[in-house]
Amino acid sequence: PRAKIVPAIVSMTDVGVCTRFGAALAKVLKGRRALIVASSDLSHYPSAADAEMVDRKTLAAVTSLDPTTLHKTIQEQMTRRIRGLDTCACGEAPIMAAMAAANALGATSGKVVSYANSGDIPIGDRERVVGYGAVVFTADPEKTKAASEMTAAADQTLSPADKKALLAHARETISSY
């Protein structure tokens, strides 16, 4: 209830613009306790098998923490003309901005923590799916200049309080829907 939420819509998939926005966001958030969330579906409408292949490549690019790598990976996948593939990530721009912000705030690695597509549910159509994934960016105290200033929560996991807050938010979102 006391959380302050600042929504930002980022639609321009220009790597430079997204990187500058991410850097500006990091500058504002530096020294604050904040969670950056970029929301996006992954692939839209290929078969489940094609979605899994495309989405794994997209998610691997996201974990690189390099917006240019993500942008190039998506462009490469789109030029392959995979049947039914309309997009690799409808939120490419916010993902790139979040990657840039995480980088500027000291993140050193990304990890895929969840992946599924709409064909994974019993009533899902496996010939035409939408992909979904979740990536967490964390800082490695060994590789960060400010390792001595980092909190115990920087051990590559979310703190118990963060986990509890995210779970409560997820439940509230589902209940609202």
C-alpha positions in Angstrom: 0.0 0.0 0.0 2.9 2.4 0.6 4.7 1.5 -2.6 5.3 4.2 -5.1 4.8 3.1 -8.7 6.1 5.1 -11.6 4.8 3.7 -14.9 6.8 4.4 -18.0 5.8 3.5 -21.5 8.8 2.9 -23.8 7.8 2.1 -27.4 10.7 3.2 -29.5 12.9 0.2 -30.2 16.0 2.4 -30.8 18.9 0.9 -28.8 20.4 4.4 -28.1 17.1 5.8 -26.9 16.4 2.8 -24.6 19.9 2.8 -23.3 19.8 6.5 -22.5 16.4 6.1 -20.8 17.7 3.2 -18.8 20.8 5.2 -17.7 18.5 8.1 -16.7 16.3 5.8 -14.7 19.3 4.3 -12.9 20.5 7.7 -12.0 17.2 8.6 -10.4 17.0 5.2 -8.6 20.7 5.1 -7.4 20.8 4.6 -3.6 17.0 3.8 -3.4 15.3 0.5 -2.8 13.6 0.0 -6.1 12.4 -2.8 -8.3 12.4 -2.3 -12.1 9.9 -4.4 -14.0 9.7 -4.6 -17.8 6.6 -6.3 -19.0 6.4 -8.0 -22.3 5.1 -11.2 -24.0 7.7 -13.0 -26.0 6.9 -14.7 -29.4 3.4 -14.2 -30.8 1.7 -16.9 -32.8 4.3 -19.4 -34.0 3.9 -23.1 -33.2 4.9 -24.2 -29.7 8.1 -25.8 -31.0 9.1 -22.7 -32.9 8.2 -20.4 -30.0 10.4 -22.4 -27.6 13.3 -22.1 -30.0 12.8 -18.3 -30.6 12.0 -17.5 -27.0 15.1 -19.3 -25.7 17.2 -17.2 -28.0 15.4 -14.0 -27.0 15.7 -14.9 -23.3 19.4 -15.7 -23.7 20.0 -12.3 -25.2 18.1 -10.7 -22.3 20.4 -12.4 -19.8 23.4 -10.9 -21.6 22.5 -7.5 -20.2 23.4 -6.0 -23.5 20.5 -4.1 -25.3 22.3 -4.3 -28.6 22.5 -8.1 -28.4 18.8 -8.3 -27.7 17.9 -6.0 -30.6 20.2 -7.9 -33.0 18.8 -11.3 -31.8 15.3 -10.2 -32.4 16.1 -8.8 -35.8 17.8 -12.1 -36.8 14.9 -14.2 -35.6 12.4 -12.0 -37.5 14.4 -12.3 -40.8 14.1 -16.1 -40.6 10.5 -15.8 -41.6 9.2 -18.4 -39.1 5.6 -19.3 -39.9 3.2 -17.4 -37.7 5.9 -15.3 -35.9 4.6 -11.8 -35.6 7.1 -10.6 -33.0 9.8 -12.0 -30.7 9.0 -9.6 -27.9 6.2 -7.0 -28.1 8.0 -5.1 -25.3 11.4 -5.1 -26.8 12.0 -1.4 -25.9 11.1 -1.6 -22.2 13.2 -4.8 -21.9 16.2 -2.9 -23.4 15.6 0.1 -21.0 15.4 -2.3 -18.0 18.6 -4.0 -19.1 20.4 -0.7 -19.4 19.1 0.5 -16.0 20.1 -2.8 -14.4 23.6 -2.5 -15.9 24.0 1.1 -14.7 22.9 0.0 -11.2 25.6 -2.7 -11.0 23.9 -5.8 -12.3 26.4 -8.3 -13.6 24.2 -11.2 -14.6 20.8 -12.2 -15.8 19.0 -15.5 -15.1 15.9 -17.0 -16.7 13.7 -17.9 -13.8 10.6 -19.0 -15.7 9.4 -19.9 -19.2 6.1 -21.1 -20.6 3.9 -20.6 -23.6 0.1 -20.6 -24.0 0.3 -24.1 -25.6 1.5 -25.5 -22.3 -2.0 -25.4 -20.7 -4.4 -28.3 -21.3 -6.7 -26.2 -23.5 -3.8 -24.4 -25.3 -3.5 -24.6 -29.1 0.1 -25.8 -29.7 0.0 -24.6 -33.3 -0.4 -20.9 -32.4 1.1 -19.8 -29.1 2.3 -16.7 -27.2 5.5 -17.1 -25.2 6.1 -15.8 -21.6 9.4 -15.6 -19.7 10.9 -14.0 -16.6 14.5 -12.9 -16.1 16.1 -11.5 -13.0 19.1 -9.3 -13.0 21.5 -9.4 -10.1 24.8 -8.0 -9.0 27.8 -10.2 -8.2 29.5 -8.7 -5.1 32.9 -10.1 -6.3 32.7 -8.2 -9.6 31.2 -4.9 -8.3 33.4 -2.0 -7.1 31.0 -1.2 -4.2 31.0 -4.8 -2.9 31.6 -3.7 0.6 28.5 -1.4 0.4 26.2 -4.0 -0.9 23.5 -5.5 1.3 23.2 -9.1 2.2 20.4 -9.3 -0.4 22.9 -9.0 -3.2 23.8 -12.7 -3.1 22.0 -13.4 -6.4 18.6 -14.0 -4.8 15.7 -11.8 -3.8 15.4 -11.1 -0.1 12.6 -12.8 1.9 10.9 -9.4 2.1 11.2 -8.8 -1.7 9.8 -12.3 -2.3 6.9 -11.7 0.0 6.1 -8.4 -1.6 6.3 -9.8 -5.2 4.1 -12.7 -4.2 1.5 -10.4 -2.6 1.5 -8.2 -5.7 1.1 -11.2 -8.0 -1.9 -12.5 -5.9 -3.5 -9.0 -5.9 -3.0 -8.7 -9.7 -4.6 -12.2 -10.2 -7.5 -11.3 -7.9 -8.1 -8.0 -9.6 -8.1 -9.7 -13.0 
